[in-house]
Amino acid sequence: MADELVKRAQRFINTTYGNGSTLGIPKLEENGRTSWTVMYALTRALQYEMGITSLSDSFGPATLGALGEKYGKLNDATIPSANFCRIIQSALYCKGYDGGEIDGKYNDRVKAAVSKMKTDSGSAIPYPDRNLWPKEVKGLFNMDAYVTIDNGSKGIHAIQQMLNGRYLLRKDFYLIPCDGHHSRDVAKSMLFAIQYELGMADGVANGVFGPGTQSGLKNHTVSTSSQPGVWVRLFSAAMELNKRPVTMTESFPGALEGAVREFQEFLKLPVTGKGDFQTWSSLLVSYGDQSRKGEACDGVTKITQARAQSLKSAGYKYIGRYLYNPFPNGDLKEKEIQPGELETIEQHGLRCFPIFQTFGRGVDSFSIGQGTADALAAVSAAEKHGFKSGSRIFFAVDYDAVDHEVTSHIIPHFEGINDGIESSGGKYRVGIYGPRNVCSRVSTRGLAEASFVSNMSSGFSGNLGYSMPTNWAYDQIKTISVGSGDGKIEIDNNVASGRDKGQSSFDPPPAPEKDLDVKFDHTWQDQFKKDVRAYMESVDVPESNWYNKWTTTECLEFVLSWDSVFTDLARRLRIRKALILIPVFWEMRHYNISKVLTVDDRYSDAAVYQYHTGQLPDWLPDVVLDSVRDSSTGLAQIFGATAINARNHAVDLGLLSAASRRDQAKDKELFEIWTKVRTNNQFTMATVPYVHMYHASLIDVARPGLTTSNADTEKILIRYQGTLDNEDAQREGRKRMGLYRLIDDKYYAPMRKYLG
């Protein structure tokens, strides 16, 4: 929401420092909204008025030091100029306080605003006057709130105020937000507080959970017998920050002891009811006490007979191993489960839980479509290795995803994973590996049943300031070595909650099958594109049309980029890959974006969306409403009802679980599937083979498979376009059949023969 006073502050910056390109102060959009851009401009303006020549967005040590040296404290006697005062007034407005009229006067309204900020932030305790001290000025020029926002906790707000009030005079402690939310800054300030109370000097205390801090905490166990004081206060504050049902207190009542016992039991710590070292550690840092003995581990090294014995002798029960290695010729050649390895694990009475990771080390690796593709690949790999139905696969998010990336990419990715698991028959269950916030948010959405938490990465923003996910299964705390000689192995030591126990026995690896499609050999890619382009030209489909969205080459590059998905589907369902690819490629190439020559596919989709979201007028006759209830959509142009019928047919065939069944007569279920087909390209790809099977059943043709005749394949391709007696469908279906024979006969069949 726009704030007129913030807009006035923006206008002041633009008017006063209009030649910003020369001064290094950017011109602001006068929209009345506070942002980092505004705060950076105010910071630069303040530096300019202080005579600093090298302006910066950062209110760092140089700015802070110069402020103290030049003015000591800011008030009506020390503020050097009217514009300097206007900058302070503008910053107050951007923080939500009454900065006066931005008139350059440090008057009673400004002083009252400063007093209010001091009270809100807790800085009134060390600085009880109406002056602005350097650290308070620094706290004024950022986006931190000093009042609760977004349903912030009053209890956490009080903890934040306490920390500011007690420790702000220490050299390396700065104002932290008082917004009622735990965060990275709050977590670090708690460590500073512990270090200060341990007696560490300024410059020694650093907010890091190092050896000195750990050693000191071992001498500060708190319990019901403890005297009221700061140590109980800090411990109870740490409990409250970790979402335990307590409030900060200086005494240690029985209720706190009970909450501690529950916390210890939850994290599989010794249940003592006391604030001992292990409990302190788990409250303060994500990995807790790294000397804890875990029963689970994960690693990138093959479990040999000797290594299995080492792990068993060390007390390990559960071993996490990877289903897939995207770089089999790289340094981690044994990252993927090796032949015979699961048999070794089984022989030694150990259990194995599968992990799936392709790349996953940056936000661009995550999307709804990639999630579906990953799930399809994970299912194929799990079946190849012999994991039984019901096994839980932990899909990795192995980077520090910030909260907005969880919203924009990670949650959609796991929606895609769930779609992919369902499209593969629902045989396996979904777990997640990642930082605390990622695991919690994905699991809260019902997209993962259990969490494998990367707590070892204590510096991740997704771990700092976040409590342990309630559905945690494995707690990764430290990389260690176990065993000696041939039995020596490096592992990540994990605490197990018992929520997931992996598998103790495995199906034998499936016997190699001949004549299944294989991944495309990209050495043939250029000729493949050339041949397909020539064929499309021969059936009057040029490289491009002004009324189609994509060129032939763009469509080819798309289907080749997702060859692994087509291959996984073809192999799992024992169907020809070309039969899945053709509708996607063909419909994609014919996607219309003009109403001049034909129906604009975008308008059809928009009408269906408006129908299901209540945006069409209710006075429209039913015949009109029914006509926009569904449309062919997505890359393969599948009607929502067709997708439902096809997937229901697959349920009847035993290819999908009963959870996949939907009722097309119910608008909610029709819109759900229609939306997935429209927005998730890989879900669409996974639906195409089921559409072919459904259509085959309607025309009395056997389910398409590896030996389906060309005649029956042509009928199936015609039926994708319409009924068998429809001349347009016949003509278009035969064109597709020609392309099918080109792709399968010239490329896929030789690859099956020589690469399979």
Number of C-alpha atoms within 10 A of each C-alpha: 7 11 15 14 21 23 21 18 29 24 19 19 25 19 12 11 19 16 13 17 10 9 15 18 23 21 19 18 13 18 15 18 16 22 11 12 14 26 22 20 26 25 26 25 27 23 23 19 16 17 11 15 12 10 20 18 17 15 20 10 10 11 21 15 13 16 21 14 11 12 16 15 18 21 19 15 9 12 18 15 13 14 20 19 24 23 25 26 27 30 25 24 24 28 23 18 19 21 31 22 17 23 14 18 21 21 14 13 16 24 20 16 20 25 20 17 24 25 18 21 28 27 26 20 17 14 18 12 14 18 18 21 19 20 20 22 20 20 21 23 25 22 15 14 19 26 19 17 13 8 9 15 18 16 17 24 23 20 27 27 27 21 24 26 20 14 21 21 14 15 12 15 20 18 26 23 25 29 25 24 21 24 19 16 16 22 21 21 24 20 21 25 24 23 24 19 15 18 12 16 13 14 9 12 24 19 20 15 19 11 9 14 20 17 12 15 20 14 11 17 17 22 21 17 10 16 13 14 12 15 23 23 19 23 27 27 26 23 26 20 28 19 16 17 15 20 20 22 18 18 20 23 13 12 12 24 19 16 17 24 20 18 22 20 15 14 20 14 17 13 15 16 21 23 28 18 20 21 25 23 19 22 25 23 24 28 22 23 19 17 10 15 15 24 20 28 28 22 19 19 19 20 25 19 16 16 23 26 21 20 25 16 12 14 13 22 22 29 26 24 25 27 27 20 19 13 13 12 9 10 8 13 15 19 20 24 21 17 11 14 17 26 19 18 26 16 14 15 14 23 21 25 23 26 23 27 19 18 15 15 15 13 17 11 15 24 21 27 23 24 29 32 28 26 29 30 24 28 25 18 20 24 21 16 23 17 27 17 14 13 20 25 27 26 27 21 25 16 17 21 22 15 14 9 16 21 15 14 18 25 23 22 26 30 22 28 28 24 25 27 24 24 26 24 18 21 18 22 18 23 28 28 27 25 32 26 25 29 31 25 18 23 23 14 12 14 21 26 21 26 30 28 31 27 25 22 22 17 13 20 19 28 27 24 24 23 21 24 20 15 20 27 24 29 27 26 26 21 15 11 11 15 17 11 8 11 16 16 22 16 20 21 28 31 25 24 19 14 13 20 20 21 21 20 18 18 14 15 14 10 7 9 8 9 16 22 27 22 18 19 11 10 8 10 15 9 12 17 16 11 16 17 18 14 17 18 13 11 13 8 16 14 15 15 14 10 16 17 16 19 19 24 15 16 19 20 15 14 18 18 11 16 17 18 24 27 24 24 27 24 18 15 18 16 22 27 27 21 26 24 24 20 24 22 20 21 17 24 24 22 21 22 18 16 12 9 9 10 13 16 20 14 14 17 21 12 19 24 20 14 21 18 10 9 11 15 10 10 7 9 9 9 8 9 18 11 13 18 20 25 22 20 24 26 23 26 23 24 19 26 22 22 25 23 20 23 27 23 20 24 18 13 12 11 20 22 19 16 11 16 18 19 13 19 9 9 13 13 17 22 21 14 21 27 17 21 26 21 16 22 22 26 27 26 26 25 23 26 26 28 24 22 22 23 26 21 16 13 14 9 16 13 18 24 15 16 10 14 12 12 9 17 21 20 22 29 26 26 22 21 17 17 17 17 10 12 12 14 19 20 13 17 23 16 19 22 22 14 20 24 16 17 20 18 13 13 18 22 19 13 19 17 13 8 13 15
